[in-house]
């Protein structure tokens, strides 16, 4: 399978944290992933299909180690680049509903009395 995968070099690290996330923490997580065997498959959370290529749902550790445009192998450079890039990004469009579904681990919330499943945001959680 690893021979069939393509580096997602045009989308970099596929950042999935909200703005203000910690670039150093992301760097250390990526380092752990890149220590896996070359043919370890990585399933993507998104693919913007840049540069007129086919939609991809996975890549490999080897492909990312060799071709990712945001991984330079130097913590100081990678963290600085991540912080600069993240400062230009808006809140991900579906981050709040995605977080609610992901926190449940099994899917959407239960159906309520009116036969709807609803994602809810607390507005008075912080005082």
N, C-alpha and C positions, 0 to 999 in steps of 0.2 A: 504494500500500500504506500509506503513512504516514497517510492519512485513516482507514484502518481500524484503526489501532492505538490502544491505550488506555494512558494513563499508569499505571504500577504504583505510583502515589503511596501506596497503602496498605501497600506493603512496603518502600518507601524504596530503598536502594541494593543490595538483594539481596546483602548481605555474604556472601562465600564464603571468607573467611580464618579461620584458627583464632583463638580468644580470645588476646588479646595482640597481634593484628595491629596495624599502625600506621595510625591514622586519618588522619594527614597524608598518607601515601603513597596511601591510598585516595582522599582528596580530590583529589590531583594527577592520579591516573588518571582520575577522573570528569571533571575539567576538560578533559583531552585528548579524551575521548569527546564531551563536549558542544560541542567546537569543530568537530565534523564537520557536514556538511550536514544540514539539518532532516529530510530524508526518509531518512536513514541508519537502517537497521533494526538493532535490538539484540535478540538472542535471549537469553531469560532462562534462568537456571539453576534457578529455582524460582518458584512462584506459589502462595501460600496461599489464593487465592480469597476474600479478605476482602470484607465488605460485599455478600455475595450476588451476585457477578458471575461471569461465565463464566471458565473457566480460560484464561489467555493464555500464549502461548509467545514472544511478541515485543512490542516497543514501538518507538518511534522517538526519535531525539535530540530532536526538537521536543516530543513529548509529555512526555519527562522534564524537559526544560529548563523547560517551562511548569507542570508539575504535581507534581513529585516532592516529597513531604512532608519529605524529609531533605536537600534541596538548597536552601540559602538564598542561595548566591552569595557568601558571605563566608567566607573560609578560617578565620578564628578561630572563628566561630560553628559552622561545619560540623564542624571538628575537635573542638571541645569537646563538641558533641552526640554525635558518633561515639564518642568516648572514654567518655562517660557511658553510652551505650547498650550498648557492647561490654562494659563492666564487669558488666553484668547477664546476659550470655548464657553459656550452657554451651557446651562443645565440641559442634560439630555432630554429630549422630547417626552419619552415615555418612562423616565426614571422612577417617578413616584408610583405609578401602577405596577411597574416591573418589580420594584422592591417589595411591594405588598404581596405579589404572587410568589416571588422567590422566597420570602420569609416563611410562607406557608409550606414550601417544599413540595406540595402535592398539587398545586394548581390554584384555581380561583377560590374565593371565599364561598361559604355555604349559601344556598338559596334562602332568601328571607321569606317572611309571610306573604309578601306580594309577588312571589315567584320570580324575583330578580336576585342576581348575585351582584353585590356592590363593593367597589373599592372605596374606602373611606379615609379621609385625612383628618386627624384631630386638629382643631384650631385653638384649643385652650390647654394644650399639653404643657407649654412653658409659661411660667408666670414672671 
